[in-house]
Amino acid sequence: MPLFGVILSLYFLVITPLTNSLIRINENHADAFGLEAAQEPDGFASIAMKLSEYRKIEPTALEEIVFFDHPSGKTRVTMAMEWKADHLEE
């Protein structure tokens, strides 16, 4: 394997978890915005559960850092239920 290929592989090995974390943070903000806009936490949680058919619902911390570029299903369901609890009086 040429040296350039090794360097490129190492670069992506290091940068992928970093970019995944940045994307996950942005997606988390987008989810919060969506909850505020739609005000349908049950529907949001339901969709997050449906995503678990092809994605692990509760990854370990290491799995989430390395492989997930979106919040986990557990994180999304928890966010929706916390939003619902905070807005019960409205």
PDB file of N, CA, C and O in Angstrom, chain B, residues numbered from 101:
ATOM      1  N   MET B 101       0.855  -1.182   0.000  1.00  0.00           N
ATOM      2  CA  MET B 101       0.000   0.000   0.000  1.00  0.00           C
ATOM      3  C   MET B 101       0.900   1.244   0.000  1.00  0.00           C
ATOM      4  O   MET B 101       1.805   1.353   0.827  1.00  0.00           O
ATOM      5  N   PRO B 102       0.659   2.153  -0.901  1.00  0.00           N
ATOM      6  CA  PRO B 102       1.491   3.359  -0.942  1.00  0.00           C
ATOM      7  C   PRO B 102       1.332   4.182   0.348  1.00  0.00           C
ATOM      8  O   PRO B 102       0.310   4.112   1.030  1.00  0.00           O
ATOM      9  N   LEU B 103       2.356   4.945   0.648  1.00  0.00           N
ATOM     10  CA  LEU B 103       2.369   5.763   1.858  1.00  0.00           C
ATOM     11  C   LEU B 103       1.186   6.727   1.897  1.00  0.00           C
ATOM     12  O   LEU B 103       0.604   6.956   2.957  1.00  0.00           O
ATOM     13  N   PHE B 104       0.831   7.289   0.750  1.00  0.00           N
ATOM     14  CA  PHE B 104      -0.306   8.215   0.690  1.00  0.00           C
ATOM     15  C   PHE B 104      -1.594   7.534   1.150  1.00  0.00           C
ATOM     16  O   PHE B 104      -2.401   8.140   1.854  1.00  0.00           O
ATOM     17  N   GLY B 105      -1.783   6.283   0.754  1.00  0.00           N
ATOM     18  CA  GLY B 105      -2.971   5.536   1.159  1.00  0.00           C
ATOM     19  C   GLY B 105      -3.027   5.311   2.660  1.00  0.00           C
ATOM     20  O   GLY B 105      -4.093   5.393   3.269  1.00  0.00           O
ATOM     21  N   VAL B 106      -1.884   5.031   3.248  1.00  0.00           N
ATOM     22  CA  VAL B 106      -1.814   4.824   4.700  1.00  0.00           C
ATOM     23  C   VAL B 106      -2.137   6.130   5.420  1.00  0.00           C
ATOM     24  O   VAL B 106      -2.908   6.139   6.379  1.00  0.00           O
ATOM     25  N   ILE B 107      -1.558   7.211   4.967  1.00  0.00           N
ATOM     26  CA  ILE B 107      -1.802   8.523   5.585  1.00  0.00           C
ATOM     27  C   ILE B 107      -3.270   8.903   5.454  1.00  0.00           C
ATOM     28  O   ILE B 107      -3.882   9.382   6.409  1.00  0.00           O
ATOM     29  N   LEU B 108      -3.823   8.691   4.286  1.00  0.00           N
ATOM     30  CA  LEU B 108      -5.236   9.009   4.058  1.00  0.00           C
ATOM     31  C   LEU B 108      -6.144   8.168   4.952  1.00  0.00           C
ATOM     32  O   LEU B 108      -7.119   8.678   5.505  1.00  0.00           O
ATOM     33  N   SER B 109      -5.830   6.900   5.094  1.00  0.00           N
ATOM     34  CA  SER B 109      -6.617   6.019   5.967  1.00  0.00           C
ATOM     35  C   SER B 109      -6.554   6.476   7.415  1.00  0.00           C
ATOM     36  O   SER B 109      -7.575   6.504   8.103  1.00  0.00           O
ATOM     37  N   LEU B 110      -5.373   6.833   7.880  1.00  0.00           N
ATOM     38  CA  LEU B 110      -5.222   7.322   9.252  1.00  0.00           C
ATOM     39  C   LEU B 110      -5.973   8.635   9.459  1.00  0.00           C
ATOM     40  O   LEU B 110      -6.593   8.851  10.500  1.00  0.00           O
ATOM     41  N   TYR B 111      -5.910   9.497   8.465  1.00  0.00           N
ATOM     42  CA  TYR B 111      -6.630  10.771   8.534  1.00  0.00           C
ATOM     43  C   TYR B 111      -8.128  10.520   8.732  1.00  0.00           C
ATOM     44  O   TYR B 111      -8.741  11.104   9.625  1.00  0.00           O
ATOM     45  N   PHE B 112      -8.712   9.661   7.911  1.00  0.00           N
ATOM     46  CA  PHE B 112     -10.147   9.391   8.019  1.00  0.00           C
ATOM     47  C   PHE B 112     -10.489   8.643   9.300  1.00  0.00           C
ATOM     48  O   PHE B 112     -11.581   8.812   9.841  1.00  0.00           O
ATOM     49  N   LEU B 113      -9.575   7.824   9.788  1.00  0.00           N
ATOM     50  CA  LEU B 113      -9.790   7.135  11.058  1.00  0.00           C
ATOM     51  C   LEU B 113      -9.936   8.142  12.201  1.00  0.00           C
ATOM     52  O   LEU B 113     -10.739   7.938  13.112  1.00  0.00           O
ATOM     53  N   VAL B 114      -9.173   9.210  12.154  1.00  0.00           N
ATOM     54  CA  VAL B 114      -9.220  10.243  13.194  1.00  0.00           C
ATOM     55  C   VAL B 114     -10.370  11.224  12.957  1.00  0.00           C
ATOM     56  O   VAL B 114     -11.070  11.590  13.901  1.00  0.00           O
ATOM     57  N   ILE B 115     -10.567  11.644  11.734  1.00  0.00           N
ATOM     58  CA  ILE B 115     -11.525  12.714  11.445  1.00  0.00           C
ATOM     59  C   ILE B 115     -12.982  12.257  11.470  1.00  0.00           C
ATOM     60  O   ILE B 115     -13.866  13.060  11.768  1.00  0.00           O
ATOM     61  N   THR B 116     -13.251  11.000  11.167  1.00  0.00           N
ATOM     62  CA  THR B 116     -14.636  10.519  11.104  1.00  0.00           C
ATOM     63  C   THR B 116     -15.384  10.691  12.426  1.00  0.00           C
ATOM     64  O   THR B 116     -16.496  11.220  12.412  1.00  0.00           O
ATOM     65  N   PRO B 117     -14.830  10.272  13.570  1.00  0.00           N
ATOM     66  CA  PRO B 117     -15.560  10.497  14.824  1.00  0.00           C
ATOM     67  C   PRO B 117     -15.786  11.991  15.119  1.00  0.00           C
ATOM     68  O   PRO B 117     -16.803  12.369  15.701  1.00  0.00           O
ATOM     69  N   LEU B 118     -14.844  12.812  14.719  1.00  0.00           N
ATOM     70  CA  LEU B 118     -15.004  14.261  14.951  1.00  0.00           C
ATOM     71  C   LEU B 118     -16.134  14.828  14.100  1.00  0.00           C
ATOM     72  O   LEU B 118     -16.984  15.563  14.603  1.00  0.00           O
ATOM     73  N   THR B 119     -16.144  14.492  12.829  1.00  0.00           N
ATOM     74  CA  THR B 119     -17.214  15.010  11.963  1.00  0.00           C
ATOM     75  C   THR B 119     -18.563  14.422  12.359  1.00  0.00           C
ATOM     76  O   THR B 119     -19.578  15.118  12.327  1.00  0.00           O
ATOM     77  N   ASN B 120     -18.578  13.136  12.734  1.00  0.00           N
ATOM     78  CA  ASN B 120     -19.835  12.541  13.198  1.00  0.00           C
ATOM     79  C   ASN B 120     -20.375  13.280  14.424  1.00  0.00           C
ATOM     80  O   ASN B 120     -21.580  13.509  14.533  1.00  0.00           O
ATOM     81  N   SER B 121     -19.492  13.649  15.337  1.00  0.00           N
ATOM     82  CA  SER B 121     -19.921  14.371  16.541  1.00  0.00           C
ATOM     83  C   SER B 121     -20.498  15.740  16.191  1.00  0.00           C
ATOM     84  O   SER B 121     -21.515  16.150  16.750  1.00  0.00           O
ATOM     85  N   LEU B 122     -19.850  16.443  15.267  1.00  0.00           N
ATOM     86  CA  LEU B 122     -20.359  17.754  14.860  1.00  0.00           C
ATOM     87  C   LEU B 122     -21.724  17.635  14.178  1.00  0.00           C
ATOM     88  O   LEU B 122     -22.627  18.430  14.438  1.00  0.00           O
ATOM     89  N   ILE B 123     -21.862  16.653  13.317  1.00  0.00           N
ATOM     90  CA  ILE B 123     -23.142  16.439  12.636  1.00  0.00           C
ATOM     91  C   ILE B 123     -24.214  16.050  13.650  1.00  0.00           C
ATOM     92  O   ILE B 123     -25.348  16.524  13.573  1.00  0.00           O
ATOM     93  N   ARG B 124     -23.853  15.179  14.607  1.00  0.00           N
ATOM     94  CA  ARG B 124     -24.807  14.744  15.628  1.00  0.00           C
ATOM     95  C   ARG B 124     -25.303  15.925  16.465  1.00  0.00           C
ATOM     96  O   ARG B 124     -26.486  15.991  16.800  1.00  0.00           O
ATOM     97  N   ILE B 125     -24.424  16.842  16.801  1.00  0.00           N
ATOM     98  CA  ILE B 125     -24.810  18.033  17.559  1.00  0.00           C
ATOM     99  C   ILE B 125     -25.784  18.880  16.745  1.00  0.00           C
ATOM    100  O   ILE B 125     -26.799  19.338  17.269  1.00  0.00           O
ATOM    101  N   ASN B 126     -25.479  19.089  15.464  1.00  0.00           N
ATOM    102  CA  ASN B 126     -26.383  19.864  14.601  1.00  0.00           C
ATOM    103  C   ASN B 126     -27.731  19.177  14.445  1.00  0.00           C
ATOM    104  O   ASN B 126     -28.768  19.841  14.458  1.00  0.00           O
ATOM    105  N   GLU B 127     -27.729  17.863  14.299  1.00  0.00           N
ATOM    106  CA  GLU B 127     -28.984  17.109  14.173  1.00  0.00           C
ATOM    107  C   GLU B 127     -29.801  17.183  15.454  1.00  0.00           C
ATOM    108  O   GLU B 127     -31.031  17.223  15.414  1.00  0.00           O
ATOM    109  N   ASN B 128     -29.121  17.201  16.580  1.00  0.00           N
ATOM    110  CA  ASN B 128     -29.806  17.340  17.860  1.00  0.00           C
ATOM    111  C   ASN B 128     -30.527  18.683  17.945  1.00  0.00           C
ATOM    112  O   ASN B 128     -31.661  18.761  18.418  1.00  0.00           O
ATOM    113  N   HIS B 129     -29.858  19.738  17.482  1.00  0.00           N
ATOM    114  CA  HIS B 129     -30.488  21.063  17.436  1.00  0.00           C
ATOM    115  C   HIS B 129     -31.671  21.071  16.460  1.00  0.00           C
ATOM    116  O   HIS B 129     -32.705  21.679  16.739  1.00  0.00           O
ATOM    117  N   ALA B 130     -31.517  20.406  15.337  1.00  0.00           N
ATOM    118  CA  ALA B 130     -32.608  20.322  14.363  1.00  0.00           C
ATOM    119  C   ALA B 130     -33.797  19.567  14.946  1.00  0.00           C
ATOM    120  O   ALA B 130     -34.947  19.943  14.715  1.00  0.00           O
ATOM    121  N   ASP B 131     -33.526  18.504  15.699  1.00  0.00           N
ATOM    122  CA  ASP B 131     -34.608  17.758  16.352  1.00  0.00           C
ATOM    123  C   ASP B 131     -35.353  18.647  17.346  1.00  0.00           C
ATOM    124  O   ASP B 131     -36.582  18.629  17.404  1.00  0.00           O
ATOM    125  N   ALA B 132     -34.603  19.423  18.127  1.00  0.00           N
ATOM    126  CA  ALA B 132     -35.230  20.327  19.096  1.00  0.00           C
ATOM    127  C   ALA B 132     -36.092  21.362  18.383  1.00  0.00           C
ATOM    128  O   ALA B 132     -37.194  21.672  18.836  1.00  0.00           O
ATOM    129  N   PHE B 133     -35.603  21.892  17.281  1.00  0.00           N
ATOM    130  CA  PHE B 133     -36.376  22.848  16.499  1.00  0.00           C
ATOM    131  C   PHE B 133     -37.665  22.203  15.974  1.00  0.00           C
ATOM    132  O   PHE B 133     -38.741  22.798  16.033  1.00  0.00           O
ATOM    133  N   GLY B 134     -37.534  20.982  15.463  1.00  0.00           N
ATOM    134  CA  GLY B 134     -38.692  20.263  14.944  1.00  0.00           C
ATOM    135  C   GLY B 134     -39.740  20.007  16.013  1.00  0.00           C
ATOM    136  O   GLY B 134     -40.938  20.118  15.752  1.00  0.00           O
ATOM    137  N   LEU B 135     -39.293  19.666  17.217  1.00  0.00           N
ATOM    138  CA  LEU B 135     -40.239  19.463  18.322  1.00  0.00           C
ATOM    139  C   LEU B 135     -40.972  20.759  18.649  1.00  0.00           C
ATOM    140  O   LEU B 135     -42.183  20.752  18.871  1.00  0.00           O
ATOM    141  N   GLU B 136     -40.252  21.854  18.680  1.00  0.00           N
ATOM    142  CA  GLU B 136     -40.883  23.147  18.974  1.00  0.00           C
ATOM    143  C   GLU B 136     -41.856  23.551  17.870  1.00  0.00           C
ATOM    144  O   GLU B 136     -42.933  24.078  18.148  1.00  0.00           O
ATOM    145  N   ALA B 137     -41.479  23.306  16.631  1.00  0.00           N
ATOM    146  CA  ALA B 137     -42.315  23.715  15.504  1.00  0.00           C
ATOM    147  C   ALA B 137     -43.573  22.859  15.386  1.00  0.00           C
ATOM    148  O   ALA B 137     -44.671  23.387  15.211  1.00  0.00           O
ATOM    149  N   ALA B 138     -43.418  21.556  15.480  1.00  0.00           N
ATOM    150  CA  ALA B 138     -44.547  20.647  15.265  1.00  0.00           C
ATOM    151  C   ALA B 138     -45.352  20.401  16.542  1.00  0.00           C
ATOM    152  O   ALA B 138     -46.560  20.174  16.491  1.00  0.00           O
ATOM    153  N   GLN B 139     -44.674  20.447  17.675  1.00  0.00           N
ATOM    154  CA  GLN B 139     -45.298  20.183  18.980  1.00  0.00           C
ATOM    155  C   GLN B 139     -46.015  18.827  18.977  1.00  0.00           C
ATOM    156  O   GLN B 139     -47.134  18.698  19.473  1.00  0.00           O
ATOM    157  N   GLU B 140     -45.350  17.832  18.412  1.00  0.00           N
ATOM    158  CA  GLU B 140     -45.878  16.461  18.336  1.00  0.00           C
ATOM    159  C   GLU B 140     -44.826  15.475  18.851  1.00  0.00           C
ATOM    160  O   GLU B 140     -44.253  14.711  18.073  1.00  0.00           O
ATOM    161  N   PRO B 141     -44.575  15.494  20.156  1.00  0.00           N
ATOM    162  CA  PRO B 141     -43.515  14.628  20.682  1.00  0.00           C
ATOM    163  C   PRO B 141     -43.811  13.140  20.522  1.00  0.00           C
ATOM    164  O   PRO B 141     -42.887  12.346  20.350  1.00  0.00           O
ATOM    165  N   ASP B 142     -45.086  12.749  20.575  1.00  0.00           N
ATOM    166  CA  ASP B 142     -45.409  11.331  20.420  1.00  0.00           C
ATOM    167  C   ASP B 142     -45.093  10.849  19.003  1.00  0.00           C
ATOM    168  O   ASP B 142     -44.559   9.756  18.818  1.00  0.00           O
ATOM    169  N   GLY B 143     -45.421  11.664  18.017  1.00  0.00           N
ATOM    170  CA  GLY B 143     -45.106  11.315  16.638  1.00  0.00           C
ATOM    171  C   GLY B 143     -43.606  11.272  16.404  1.00  0.00           C
ATOM    172  O   GLY B 143     -43.101  10.398  15.699  1.00  0.00           O
ATOM    173  N   PHE B 144     -42.897  12.225  17.003  1.00  0.00           N
ATOM    174  CA  PHE B 144     -41.441  12.274  16.873  1.00  0.00           C
ATOM    175  C   PHE B 144     -40.821  11.015  17.473  1.00  0.00           C
ATOM    176  O   PHE B 144     -39.934  10.408  16.873  1.00  0.00           O
ATOM    177  N   ALA B 145     -41.291  10.624  18.662  1.00  0.00           N
ATOM    178  CA  ALA B 145     -40.766   9.429  19.325  1.00  0.00           C
ATOM    179  C   ALA B 145     -41.115   8.173  18.522  1.00  0.00           C
ATOM    180  O   ALA B 145     -40.305   7.251  18.425  1.00  0.00           O
ATOM    181  N   SER B 146     -42.308   8.140  17.956  1.00  0.00           N
ATOM    182  CA  SER B 146     -42.734   6.995  17.165  1.00  0.00           C
ATOM    183  C   SER B 146     -41.821   6.791  15.949  1.00  0.00           C
ATOM    184  O   SER B 146     -41.428   5.667  15.639  1.00  0.00           O
ATOM    185  N   ILE B 147     -41.498   7.866  15.285  1.00  0.00           N
ATOM    186  CA  ILE B 147     -40.601   7.776  14.127  1.00  0.00           C
ATOM    187  C   ILE B 147     -39.208   7.343  14.569  1.00  0.00           C
ATOM    188  O   ILE B 147     -38.569   6.538  13.892  1.00  0.00           O
ATOM    189  N   ALA B 148     -38.734   7.863  15.691  1.00  0.00           N
ATOM    190  CA  ALA B 148     -37.416   7.453  16.197  1.00  0.00           C
ATOM    191  C   ALA B 148     -37.392   5.954  16.475  1.00  0.00           C
ATOM    192  O   ALA B 148     -36.379   5.296  16.237  1.00  0.00           O
ATOM    193  N   MET B 149     -38.488   5.415  16.971  1.00  0.00           N
ATOM    194  CA  MET B 149     -38.565   3.973  17.232  1.00  0.00           C
ATOM    195  C   MET B 149     -38.583   3.183  15.924  1.00  0.00           C
ATOM    196  O   MET B 149     -37.994   2.105  15.843  1.00  0.00           O
ATOM    197  N   LYS B 150     -39.248   3.708  14.912  1.00  0.00           N
ATOM    198  CA  LYS B 150     -39.277   3.010  13.617  1.00  0.00           C
ATOM    199  C   LYS B 150     -37.889   2.956  12.992  1.00  0.00           C
ATOM    200  O   LYS B 150     -37.557   1.997  12.295  1.00  0.00           O
ATOM    201  N   LEU B 151     -37.084   3.973  13.237  1.00  0.00           N
ATOM    202  CA  LEU B 151     -35.716   3.978  12.718  1.00  0.00           C
ATOM    203  C   LEU B 151     -34.886   2.855  13.328  1.00  0.00           C
ATOM    204  O   LEU B 151     -33.877   2.446  12.754  1.00  0.00           O
ATOM    205  N   SER B 152     -35.304   2.355  14.484  1.00  0.00           N
ATOM    206  CA  SER B 152     -34.539   1.299  15.146  1.00  0.00           C
ATOM    207  C   SER B 152     -34.643  -0.033  14.410  1.00  0.00           C
ATOM    208  O   SER B 152     -33.956  -0.991  14.762  1.00  0.00           O
ATOM    209  N   GLU B 153     -35.492  -0.100  13.397  1.00  0.00           N
ATOM    210  CA  GLU B 153     -35.579  -1.324  12.606  1.00  0.00           C
ATOM    211  C   GLU B 153     -34.298  -1.571  11.822  1.00  0.00           C
ATOM    212  O   GLU B 153     -33.964  -2.716  11.518  1.00  0.00           O
ATOM    213  N   TYR B 154     -33.585  -0.507  11.495  1.00  0.00           N
ATOM    214  CA  TYR B 154     -32.343  -0.684  10.747  1.00  0.00           C
ATOM    215  C   TYR B 154     -31.143  -0.043  11.432  1.00  0.00           C
ATOM    216  O   TYR B 154     -30.029  -0.087  10.911  1.00  0.00           O
ATOM    217  N   ARG B 155     -31.367   0.547  12.591  1.00  0.00           N
ATOM    218  CA  ARG B 155     -30.304   1.219  13.330  1.00  0.00           C
ATOM    219  C   ARG B 155     -30.408   0.853  14.791  1.00  0.00           C
ATOM    220  O   ARG B 155     -31.515   0.774  15.323  1.00  0.00           O
ATOM    221  N   LYS B 156     -29.320   0.633  15.440  1.00  0.00           N
ATOM    222  CA  LYS B 156     -29.322   0.269  16.850  1.00  0.00           C
ATOM    223  C   LYS B 156     -29.944   1.400  17.666  1.00  0.00           C
ATOM    224  O   LYS B 156     -29.530   2.552  17.547  1.00  0.00           O
ATOM    225  N   ILE B 157     -30.931   1.077  18.490  1.00  0.00           N
ATOM    226  CA  ILE B 157     -31.676   2.097  19.234  1.00  0.00           C
ATOM    227  C   ILE B 157     -30.844   2.693  20.376  1.00  0.00           C
ATOM    228  O   ILE B 157     -30.961   3.878  20.687  1.00  0.00           O
ATOM    229  N   GLU B 158     -30.003   1.854  20.997  1.00  0.00           N
ATOM    230  CA  GLU B 158     -29.220   2.328  22.134  1.00  0.00           C
ATOM    231  C   GLU B 158     -27.763   1.865  22.002  1.00  0.00           C
ATOM    232  O   GLU B 158     -27.366   0.874  22.614  1.00  0.00           O
ATOM    233  N   PRO B 159     -26.981   2.580  21.208  1.00  0.00           N
ATOM    234  CA  PRO B 159     -25.581   2.188  21.029  1.00  0.00           C
ATOM    235  C   PRO B 159     -24.766   2.525  22.275  1.00  0.00           C
ATOM    236  O   PRO B 159     -25.166   3.353  23.094  1.00  0.00           O
ATOM    237  N   THR B 160     -23.631   1.872  22.397  1.00  0.00           N
ATOM    238  CA  THR B 160     -22.708   2.256  23.466  1.00  0.00           C
ATOM    239  C   THR B 160     -22.134   3.632  23.115  1.00  0.00           C
ATOM    240  O   THR B 160     -22.267   4.104  21.986  1.00  0.00           O
ATOM    241  N   ALA B 161     -21.507   4.252  24.084  1.00  0.00           N
ATOM    242  CA  ALA B 161     -20.922   5.582  23.844  1.00  0.00           C
ATOM    243  C   ALA B 161     -19.886   5.521  22.721  1.00  0.00           C
ATOM    244  O   ALA B 161     -19.846   6.403  21.864  1.00  0.00           O
ATOM    245  N   LEU B 162     -19.049   4.483  22.726  1.00  0.00           N
ATOM    246  CA  LEU B 162     -18.031   4.354  21.687  1.00  0.00           C
ATOM    247  C   LEU B 162     -18.656   4.140  20.308  1.00  0.00           C
ATOM    248  O   LEU B 162     -18.205   4.731  19.326  1.00  0.00           O
ATOM    249  N   GLU B 163     -19.689   3.301  20.230  1.00  0.00           N
ATOM    250  CA  GLU B 163     -20.376   3.079  18.951  1.00  0.00           C
ATOM    251  C   GLU B 163     -20.969   4.381  18.424  1.00  0.00           C
ATOM    252  O   GLU B 163     -20.879   4.679  17.233  1.00  0.00           O
ATOM    253  N   GLU B 164     -21.572   5.147  19.321  1.00  0.00           N
ATOM    254  CA  GLU B 164     -22.188   6.402  18.887  1.00  0.00           C
ATOM    255  C   GLU B 164     -21.141   7.382  18.384  1.00  0.00           C
ATOM    256  O   GLU B 164     -21.353   8.042  17.366  1.00  0.00           O
ATOM    257  N   ILE B 165     -20.031   7.487  19.068  1.00  0.00           N
ATOM    258  CA  ILE B 165     -18.975   8.416  18.666  1.00  0.00           C
ATOM    259  C   ILE B 165     -18.384   8.027  17.311  1.00  0.00           C
ATOM    260  O   ILE B 165     -18.155   8.884  16.458  1.00  0.00           O
ATOM    261  N   VAL B 166     -18.143   6.745  17.122  1.00  0.00           N
ATOM    262  CA  VAL B 166     -17.455   6.300  15.910  1.00  0.00           C
ATOM    263  C   VAL B 166     -18.391   6.154  14.714  1.00  0.00           C
ATOM    264  O   VAL B 166     -18.042   6.555  13.604  1.00  0.00           O
ATOM    265  N   PHE B 167     -19.582   5.582  14.931  1.00  0.00           N
ATOM    266  CA  PHE B 167     -20.414   5.178  13.799  1.00  0.00           C
ATOM    267  C   PHE B 167     -21.666   6.025  13.554  1.00  0.00           C
ATOM    268  O   PHE B 167     -22.216   5.980  12.454  1.00  0.00           O
ATOM    269  N   PHE B 168     -22.125   6.781  14.526  1.00  0.00           N
ATOM    270  CA  PHE B 168     -23.400   7.476  14.388  1.00  0.00           C
ATOM    271  C   PHE B 168     -23.186   8.946  14.046  1.00  0.00           C
ATOM    272  O   PHE B 168     -22.488   9.667  14.758  1.00  0.00           O
ATOM    273  N   ASP B 169     -23.801   9.381  12.938  1.00  0.00           N
ATOM    274  CA  ASP B 169     -23.747  10.802  12.592  1.00  0.00           C
ATOM    275  C   ASP B 169     -25.076  11.483  12.888  1.00  0.00           C
ATOM    276  O   ASP B 169     -25.259  12.650  12.541  1.00  0.00           O
ATOM    277  N   HIS B 170     -26.004  10.775  13.522  1.00  0.00           N
ATOM    278  CA  HIS B 170     -27.275  11.327  13.990  1.00  0.00           C
ATOM    279  C   HIS B 170     -27.482  10.845  15.422  1.00  0.00           C
ATOM    280  O   HIS B 170     -26.912   9.826  15.813  1.00  0.00           O
ATOM    281  N   PRO B 171     -28.284  11.552  16.207  1.00  0.00           N
ATOM    282  CA  PRO B 171     -28.534  11.082  17.568  1.00  0.00           C
ATOM    283  C   PRO B 171     -29.161   9.686  17.553  1.00  0.00           C
ATOM    284  O   PRO B 171     -29.879   9.327  16.620  1.00  0.00           O
ATOM    285  N   SER B 172     -28.884   8.920  18.579  1.00  0.00           N
ATOM    286  CA  SER B 172     -29.449   7.572  18.663  1.00  0.00           C
ATOM    287  C   SER B 172     -30.957   7.657  18.894  1.00  0.00           C
ATOM    288  O   SER B 172     -31.482   8.697  19.290  1.00  0.00           O
ATOM    289  N   GLY B 173     -31.627   6.561  18.643  1.00  0.00           N
ATOM    290  CA  GLY B 173     -33.071   6.511  18.877  1.00  0.00           C
ATOM    291  C   GLY B 173     -33.419   6.788  20.325  1.00  0.00           C
ATOM    292  O   GLY B 173     -34.387   7.492  20.612  1.00  0.00           O
ATOM    293  N   LYS B 174     -32.634   6.237  21.237  1.00  0.00           N
ATOM    294  CA  LYS B 174     -32.882   6.483  22.664  1.00  0.00           C
ATOM    295  C   LYS B 174     -32.778   7.976  22.979  1.00  0.00           C
ATOM    296  O   LYS B 174     -33.609   8.524  23.703  1.00  0.00           O
ATOM    297  N   THR B 175     -31.768   8.618  22.439  1.00  0.00           N
ATOM    298  CA  THR B 175     -31.587  10.055  22.672  1.00  0.00           C
ATOM    299  C   THR B 175     -32.783  10.836  22.136  1.00  0.00           C
ATOM    300  O   THR B 175     -33.263  11.763  22.788  1.00  0.00           O
ATOM    301  N   ARG B 176     -33.260  10.468  20.961  1.00  0.00           N
ATOM    302  CA  ARG B 176     -34.380  11.169  20.345  1.00  0.00           C
ATOM    303  C   ARG B 176     -35.684  10.937  21.106  1.00  0.00           C
ATOM    304  O   ARG B 176     -36.456  11.874  21.311  1.00  0.00           O
ATOM    305  N   VAL B 177     -35.932   9.707  21.521  1.00  0.00           N
ATOM    306  CA  VAL B 177     -37.155   9.412  22.286  1.00  0.00           C
ATOM    307  C   VAL B 177     -37.107  10.136  23.630  1.00  0.00           C
ATOM    308  O   VAL B 177     -38.101  10.717  24.066  1.00  0.00           O
ATOM    309  N   THR B 178     -35.949  10.099  24.281  1.00  0.00           N
ATOM    310  CA  THR B 178     -35.794  10.800  25.565  1.00  0.00           C
ATOM    311  C   THR B 178     -36.042  12.296  25.395  1.00  0.00           C
ATOM    312  O   THR B 178     -36.718  12.913  26.218  1.00  0.00           O
ATOM    313  N   MET B 179     -35.499  12.875  24.335  1.00  0.00           N
ATOM    314  CA  MET B 179     -35.703  14.299  24.077  1.00  0.00           C
ATOM    315  C   MET B 179     -37.188  14.609  23.892  1.00  0.00           C
ATOM    316  O   MET B 179     -37.691  15.600  24.423  1.00  0.00           O
ATOM    317  N   ALA B 180     -37.884  13.763  23.143  1.00  0.00           N
ATOM    318  CA  ALA B 180     -39.307  13.985  22.884  1.00  0.00           C
ATOM    319  C   ALA B 180     -40.117  13.886  24.165  1.00  0.00           C
ATOM    320  O   ALA B 180     -41.016  14.696  24.393  1.00  0.00           O
ATOM    321  N   MET B 181     -39.812  12.908  25.002  1.00  0.00           N
ATOM    322  CA  MET B 181     -40.570  12.737  26.244  1.00  0.00           C
ATOM    323  C   MET B 181     -40.257  13.831  27.257  1.00  0.00           C
ATOM    324  O   MET B 181     -41.134  14.239  28.019  1.00  0.00           O
ATOM    325  N   GLU B 182     -39.013  14.309  27.272  1.00  0.00           N
ATOM    326  CA  GLU B 182     -38.668  15.444  28.139  1.00  0.00           C
ATOM    327  C   GLU B 182     -39.385  16.703  27.669  1.00  0.00           C
ATOM    328  O   GLU B 182     -39.874  17.484  28.486  1.00  0.00           O
ATOM    329  N   TRP B 183     -39.449  16.900  26.352  1.00  0.00           N
ATOM    330  CA  TRP B 183     -40.162  18.045  25.799  1.00  0.00           C
ATOM    331  C   TRP B 183     -41.632  17.964  26.200  1.00  0.00           C
ATOM    332  O   TRP B 183     -42.225  18.960  26.616  1.00  0.00           O
ATOM    333  N   LYS B 184     -42.209  16.788  26.075  1.00  0.00           N
ATOM    334  CA  LYS B 184     -43.630  16.597  26.419  1.00  0.00           C
ATOM    335  C   LYS B 184     -43.872  16.891  27.896  1.00  0.00           C
ATOM    336  O   LYS B 184     -44.849  17.553  28.247  1.00  0.00           O
ATOM    337  N   ALA B 185     -42.987  16.402  28.760  1.00  0.00           N
ATOM    338  CA  ALA B 185     -43.141  16.649  30.203  1.00  0.00           C
ATOM    339  C   ALA B 185     -43.027  18.136  30.520  1.00  0.00           C
ATOM    340  O   ALA B 185     -43.745  18.641  31.383  1.00  0.00           O
ATOM    341  N   ASP B 186     -42.141  18.831  29.839  1.00  0.00           N
ATOM    342  CA  ASP B 186     -41.966  20.263  30.063  1.00  0.00           C
ATOM    343  C   ASP B 186     -43.138  21.092  29.554  1.00  0.00           C
ATOM    344  O   ASP B 186     -43.325  22.222  30.004  1.00  0.00           O
ATOM    345  N   HIS B 187     -43.931  20.560  28.628  1.00  0.00           N
ATOM    346  CA  HIS B 187     -45.006  21.319  28.009  1.00  0.00           C
ATOM    347  C   HIS B 187     -46.408  20.772  28.340  1.00  0.00           C
ATOM    348  O   HIS B 187     -47.373  21.086  27.643  1.00  0.00           O
ATOM    349  N   LEU B 188     -46.518  19.973  29.379  1.00  0.00           N
ATOM    350  CA  LEU B 188     -47.825  19.396  29.749  1.00  0.00           C
ATOM    351  C   LEU B 188     -48.826  20.460  30.171  1.00  0.00           C
ATOM    352  O   LEU B 188     -50.028  20.303  29.953  1.00  0.00           O
ATOM    353  N   GLU B 189     -48.350  21.528  30.766  1.00  0.00           N
ATOM    354  CA  GLU B 189     -49.256  22.560  31.286  1.00  0.00           C
ATOM    355  C   GLU B 189     -49.843  23.428  30.181  1.00  0.00           C
ATOM    356  O   GLU B 189     -50.842  24.111  30.404  1.00  0.00           O
ATOM    357  N   GLU B 190     -49.254  23.417  29.017  1.00  0.00           N
ATOM    358  CA  GLU B 190     -49.709  24.301  27.947  1.00  0.00           C
ATOM    359  C   GLU B 190     -50.970  23.804  27.288  1.00  0.00           C
ATOM    360  O   GLU B 190     -51.478  24.442  26.366  1.00  0.00           O
TER     361      GLU B 190
END
